[in-house]
Amino acid sequence: MALNYWDYIEIREGICGGQPVIKGTRIPIRTVLACLAAGDTIEQILEEFPLLTPEAVRAVIAFAAQSALEDIPLPPIPAVKP
């Protein structure tokens, strides 16, 4: 059965400026992707971010793959009120 990344990822305006994050955290998925791009293993990422699970990291990869495949636009970052 395919991993449903929405079980692990959320986008909420009040969290990290509306960027996609791992549910229940303030860890942006782009941070996890940057770690992977830098060569970190899933185990290293889990050590750095103990709130994450292996499934959450795989959900980030699945989200990125699907976004690239379908060119899913992300919501705009809301304007900051003075």
C-alpha distances in whole Angstrom, upper triangle without the diagonal:
4,7,9,12,14,14,16,18,21,24,27,30,32,30,31,32,29,27,23,23,21,21,24,26,28,26,25,22,25,26,23,23,27,26,24,26,29,27,26,24,21,23,26,24,24,27,29,26,26,24,21,18,16,13,16,17,14,13,17,16,13,16,18,17,16,19,21,19,20,23,22,26,26,28,32,33,35,39,41,43,47
4,6,9,12,12,13,15,18,21,24,28,29,27,28,29,26,24,20,20,18,19,22,23,25,23,22,19,22,23,20,20,24,23,21,23,26,25,24,22,19,22,24,22,22,26,26,24,24,23,19,17,15,12,13,14,11,10,13,13,9,12,15,13,12,16,17,16,17,20,19,22,22,25,28,30,32,36,37,40,43
4,6,9,8,10,12,15,18,21,25,26,24,24,26,23,21,17,17,14,15,18,19,21,19,19,16,19,20,17,17,21,21,19,21,24,23,22,19,16,19,22,19,19,22,23,21,21,19,16,13,12,8,10,11,8,7,10,10,8,10,13,12,11,14,17,16,17,19,18,21,20,23,26,27,29,33,34,37,40
4,5,6,8,9,12,15,18,21,23,21,22,23,20,18,15,15,13,13,16,18,20,18,18,15,18,20,17,17,21,22,20,22,25,24,23,21,18,21,23,20,20,24,24,21,21,19,16,14,14,10,10,12,10,7,10,11,8,9,12,12,11,13,16,16,16,18,16,18,18,20,23,24,26,30,32,34,38
4,5,5,6,9,12,15,19,20,18,19,20,17,15,11,11,10,10,14,15,16,15,14,11,14,16,14,14,18,18,17,19,22,22,21,19,16,19,21,18,17,21,21,18,19,16,14,13,12,9,8,10,8,4,7,9,6,6,10,11,10,11,14,15,15,16,14,16,15,17,20,21,24,27,28,31,34
4,5,5,7,10,13,16,18,16,17,18,15,14,10,10,9,9,12,14,15,15,14,12,15,17,16,16,20,21,20,22,25,25,23,22,19,22,23,20,19,23,22,19,20,17,15,14,15,12,10,12,12,8,10,12,10,8,12,13,12,12,16,16,16,17,14,15,14,15,19,20,21,25,26,29,32
4,6,8,12,14,18,19,17,18,20,17,16,12,11,9,8,11,13,16,15,15,14,17,18,16,18,21,21,20,23,25,25,23,22,18,21,22,19,18,22,22,18,18,15,13,12,13,10,9,12,11,8,11,13,12,11,15,16,15,16,19,19,19,20,18,19,18,19,22,22,24,28,28,31,34
4,7,11,13,17,17,15,16,18,15,14,10,8,6,5,9,10,12,11,12,10,14,15,13,15,18,18,17,20,22,22,20,19,16,18,19,16,15,18,18,15,15,12,10,9,11,8,6,9,9,6,8,11,11,10,13,15,14,15,18,19,19,20,17,19,17,18,21,21,22,26,27,29,32
4,7,10,13,15,12,13,15,12,10,6,6,5,5,9,10,11,10,9,8,12,13,12,13,16,17,17,19,21,22,20,20,17,19,20,16,16,19,18,15,16,13,11,12,13,11,8,10,11,7,8,11,11,8,11,14,13,13,16,18,17,17,15,15,13,14,17,17,19,22,23,26,29
4,6,10,11,9,11,12,9,8,6,6,6,5,9,10,10,11,10,10,13,14,14,16,18,19,20,22,24,25,23,23,20,23,23,19,19,22,21,17,18,15,14,15,17,15,11,14,15,11,11,14,14,11,13,16,15,14,18,19,18,18,15,15,12,12,15,14,16,19,20,23,26
4,7,9,8,9,9,6,6,5,6,9,9,11,11,11,11,10,10,13,15,15,16,18,20,21,22,24,26,25,25,23,25,25,21,21,24,22,19,21,18,17,18,20,18,15,16,17,14,13,16,16,12,14,17,16,14,17,19,18,17,13,12,9,9,11,11,12,16,17,19,23
4,6,6,8,8,5,7,8,9,11,10,11,11,11,13,11,13,15,17,18,19,21,23,24,25,27,29,27,28,25,27,27,23,23,26,24,20,22,19,18,21,22,21,17,19,21,17,16,20,19,16,18,21,19,18,21,23,21,20,16,15,12,10,12,10,11,14,15,17,20
4,6,8,6,4,8,10,11,14,13,14,14,12,14,13,15,16,18,20,21,22,24,26,26,28,30,29,30,28,30,29,25,26,28,25,22,24,21,21,24,26,24,20,22,24,20,19,22,22,19,20,23,22,19,22,25,23,21,18,15,12,9,10,8,7,10,11,13,17
4,7,6,6,9,11,11,14,13,13,12,10,13,13,16,17,18,20,22,23,24,26,27,28,31,29,30,28,29,29,25,25,27,24,21,23,20,20,23,26,24,21,22,24,22,20,24,24,21,22,25,24,22,25,27,26,24,21,19,15,13,13,10,9,12,11,13,16
4,6,6,7,9,8,11,10,10,9,7,10,9,12,14,14,16,18,19,21,23,24,25,27,25,26,24,26,25,21,21,23,20,17,19,16,17,20,22,21,18,19,21,19,17,20,21,18,19,23,22,20,23,26,25,23,20,18,14,13,13,11,11,13,13,15,18
4,6,6,8,8,11,12,12,10,7,8,7,11,11,12,14,16,16,18,20,21,22,24,23,24,23,25,23,20,20,22,19,16,19,17,17,20,22,21,18,18,21,18,16,19,21,18,18,22,22,19,22,25,24,22,19,17,13,12,12,9,10,12,12,15,17
4,6,9,10,14,14,15,13,10,12,10,13,13,14,17,18,18,20,22,23,24,27,26,27,26,28,26,23,24,25,22,20,23,20,20,23,25,24,20,21,23,20,18,21,22,18,19,22,22,19,21,24,23,21,18,15,12,10,9,6,7,9,9,12,15
4,6,8,12,12,14,13,11,12,10,12,12,14,16,17,18,20,22,22,24,27,25,27,25,27,26,22,23,26,23,20,22,20,19,22,23,22,18,19,21,18,16,19,19,16,16,20,19,16,19,22,20,18,15,13,9,7,8,6,7,11,12,14,18
4,6,10,12,13,12,9,10,7,8,9,11,13,13,15,17,18,19,21,23,22,23,21,24,23,19,21,23,20,18,20,18,17,19,21,19,16,16,18,15,13,16,16,13,13,17,16,14,16,19,18,16,13,12,8,8,9,7,10,13,14,17,20
4,7,9,11,10,9,9,6,6,8,10,11,12,14,16,16,18,20,21,20,21,19,22,21,17,18,21,19,16,18,16,14,16,17,16,12,13,14,12,9,13,13,10,11,14,14,12,15,17,16,15,12,12,8,9,11,11,13,17,18,21,24
4,6,8,7,6,5,4,5,8,9,9,11,13,14,16,17,19,20,19,19,17,19,19,15,15,18,16,13,15,12,11,13,15,14,10,11,13,11,9,13,14,11,12,16,16,14,17,20,19,18,16,15,12,13,15,13,16,19,19,22,25
4,6,6,7,6,6,7,10,10,9,12,14,14,15,18,19,20,18,18,15,17,17,13,13,16,14,11,12,9,8,10,12,11,7,9,11,9,8,12,13,11,13,16,16,16,19,21,21,20,18,18,15,16,18,17,19,22,22,25,28
4,5,8,8,10,10,14,14,13,16,18,18,19,21,23,24,21,21,18,19,20,16,15,18,17,13,14,10,9,11,14,12,9,12,14,11,11,15,15,13,16,19,18,18,21,23,22,22,19,20,17,17,19,18,20,23,23,25,28
4,7,9,11,13,16,15,15,18,20,20,21,24,25,25,23,22,19,20,20,17,15,18,17,13,13,9,10,12,15,14,11,14,16,14,14,18,18,17,19,22,22,21,25,26,26,26,23,23,19,19,21,20,20,23,23,25,27
4,5,8,10,13,12,12,16,17,17,18,21,22,23,20,20,17,18,18,14,14,15,14,10,11,8,9,12,15,15,11,13,16,14,13,17,18,17,18,22,22,21,24,26,26,25,22,22,19,19,20,18,19,22,21,23,26
4,6,9,11,10,12,14,15,16,18,20,20,22,20,21,18,19,18,15,15,16,14,11,13,10,11,14,17,17,13,14,17,16,14,17,19,17,18,21,22,20,23,25,25,24,21,21,17,17,18,15,17,19,18,20,23
4,6,8,7,8,11,12,12,14,16,17,18,16,17,15,16,15,11,12,14,11,8,11,9,9,12,14,15,11,11,14,13,11,14,16,15,15,19,19,18,20,23,24,22,20,20,16,17,18,16,18,21,20,23,25
4,5,5,7,9,10,11,13,15,16,18,16,17,16,18,17,13,14,16,14,11,14,12,11,14,15,15,12,11,14,12,10,13,15,12,12,16,17,15,17,20,20,19,17,16,13,14,15,13,16,18,18,22,24
4,5,5,6,9,10,11,12,14,16,14,15,13,16,16,12,13,16,14,12,15,13,11,13,13,13,10,9,11,9,6,9,11,9,9,12,13,12,14,17,18,16,15,15,12,14,16,15,18,21,21,25,27
4,5,5,6,9,10,10,12,14,14,15,14,17,16,13,15,17,15,14,17,16,14,16,16,16,13,11,13,12,8,10,13,11,9,13,14,12,13,17,18,16,15,14,12,15,15,14,18,20,21,24,27
4,5,5,6,9,10,11,13,12,13,13,15,13,10,13,14,11,10,14,14,12,15,15,16,13,11,14,13,10,12,15,13,12,16,17,16,17,20,21,20,19,18,16,18,18,17,20,22,22,25,27
4,5,5,6,9,10,11,9,10,9,12,11,7,10,12,10,9,12,12,10,12,12,12,10,7,10,10,7,9,12,12,11,14,16,15,16,19,21,19,19,19,17,19,20,19,22,25,25,28,30
4,5,5,6,9,10,10,11,11,14,13,10,13,15,13,13,16,16,13,14,13,14,12,9,10,11,7,7,11,10,8,11,14,13,13,16,18,17,17,17,16,19,20,19,23,25,26,29,31
4,5,5,6,9,9,11,12,15,13,10,14,15,13,13,17,17,15,17,16,17,15,12,14,15,11,11,15,14,12,14,17,16,16,19,21,19,19,19,18,20,21,20,23,25,25,29,31
4,5,5,7,5,8,9,11,9,7,11,12,10,11,14,15,13,15,14,16,14,10,13,14,11,12,15,15,14,16,19,18,18,21,23,22,22,22,21,23,24,23,26,28,28,31,33
4,5,5,5,7,8,11,10,8,11,13,12,13,16,17,14,15,13,14,13,9,11,13,10,9,13,14,12,13,17,17,16,19,21,21,21,22,21,24,25,24,27,30,30,34,36
4,5,7,10,11,14,13,12,15,17,15,16,19,20,17,18,16,18,16,13,14,15,12,11,15,15,12,14,17,16,15,18,21,20,20,21,20,23,24,24,27,29,30,34,35
4,6,9,12,14,11,11,15,15,14,15,19,20,18,19,18,20,18,15,16,18,15,14,18,18,16,17,21,20,19,22,25,23,24,24,23,26,26,25,29,31,31,34,36
4,6,10,11,10,10,14,14,14,16,18,20,18,18,16,18,18,14,15,18,15,14,17,19,16,17,21,21,20,22,25,25,25,26,25,28,29,28,32,34,34,37,39
4,7,8,6,7,10,11,10,12,15,17,14,15,13,16,15,12,13,16,14,13,17,18,17,18,21,22,21,24,26,26,26,27,25,28,29,28,31,33,33,37,38
4,5,5,6,9,10,11,12,14,16,13,13,11,13,14,10,11,15,14,13,16,18,17,18,21,22,22,24,26,26,26,28,26,29,30,30,33,35,35,39,40
4,5,5,6,9,10,10,11,13,10,9,7,10,10,7,9,12,11,11,14,16,16,17,19,21,21,23,25,25,25,26,25,27,29,28,31,34,34,37,39
4,5,5,6,9,10,10,13,10,10,8,12,12,10,12,15,15,15,17,19,19,20,23,24,25,27,29,29,28,30,28,30,32,31,34,36,36,39,41
4,5,5,6,9,10,13,11,12,11,14,14,11,14,16,15,15,19,20,20,21,24,25,25,27,29,29,29,29,28,30,31,30,32,35,34,37,39
4,5,5,6,8,10,8,9,9,12,11,8,11,14,12,13,16,17,17,19,21,22,22,25,27,26,25,26,24,26,27,26,29,31,31,34,35
4,5,5,5,8,6,7,7,11,10,9,12,14,13,14,17,18,19,21,23,23,24,27,28,28,27,28,26,28,29,28,30,32,32,35,37
4,6,6,9,9,10,11,14,14,12,15,17,17,18,21,22,22,24,26,27,27,30,32,31,30,31,28,30,31,30,32,34,33,36,37
4,6,9,9,11,13,16,14,12,16,17,16,17,21,21,21,23,25,25,26,29,30,30,29,29,26,28,29,27,29,31,30,33,34
4,6,6,9,11,13,11,10,14,15,14,16,19,19,19,22,24,23,25,27,29,28,27,27,24,25,26,24,26,29,28,30,32
4,5,8,10,13,11,12,15,16,16,18,20,20,21,24,25,26,27,30,31,30,29,29,26,28,29,27,29,31,30,33,34
4,7,10,12,10,11,14,14,14,17,19,19,20,23,24,24,26,28,29,29,27,27,24,25,27,25,26,29,28,30,32
4,7,8,6,7,10,11,11,13,15,15,17,19,20,21,23,25,26,26,24,25,22,24,26,24,26,29,29,31,33
4,5,5,7,9,10,11,13,14,15,17,19,20,21,23,24,26,26,25,26,24,26,28,27,29,32,32,34,37
4,5,5,6,9,10,11,12,14,16,17,18,20,21,23,24,25,24,26,24,26,29,28,30,33,34,37,39
4,5,5,6,9,10,10,12,14,15,16,18,20,21,22,23,22,24,22,24,27,27,29,32,33,36,38
4,5,5,6,9,10,10,12,14,15,16,18,20,21,21,20,21,19,21,24,23,26,29,29,32,35
4,5,5,7,9,10,11,13,14,15,17,18,20,20,19,21,19,22,24,23,26,29,30,33,35
4,5,5,6,9,10,11,12,14,15,16,18,19,18,20,19,22,25,25,28,31,32,35,38
4,5,5,6,9,10,10,12,14,15,16,17,16,18,16,19,22,22,25,28,29,32,35
4,5,5,6,9,10,10,12,14,15,15,14,16,14,17,19,20,22,26,27,30,33
4,5,5,6,9,10,11,12,14,15,14,16,16,19,21,22,25,28,29,33,35
4,5,5,6,8,10,10,12,13,13,16,15,18,21,22,25,29,30,34,36
4,5,5,6,9,10,10,11,10,12,12,15,18,19,22,25,27,30,33
4,5,5,6,8,10,10,10,12,11,15,17,18,22,25,26,30,33
4,5,5,6,9,10,10,13,14,18,20,22,25,28,30,33,36
4,5,5,6,8,8,11,12,16,19,21,24,27,29,33,36
4,5,5,5,5,8,9,13,15,17,21,24,26,29,32
4,6,5,7,10,11,15,17,19,23,26,28,32,34
4,6,8,11,14,17,20,22,25,28,31,34,37
4,5,9,12,15,18,20,23,26,29,32,36
4,6,9,13,15,17,21,23,26,30,33
4,6,10,12,15,18,21,24,27,30
4,7,9,12,15,18,21,24,27
4,6,9,12,15,18,21,24
4,6,9,12,15,18,21
4,6,9,12,15,18
4,7,9,12,15
4,6,9,12
4,6,9
4,6
4
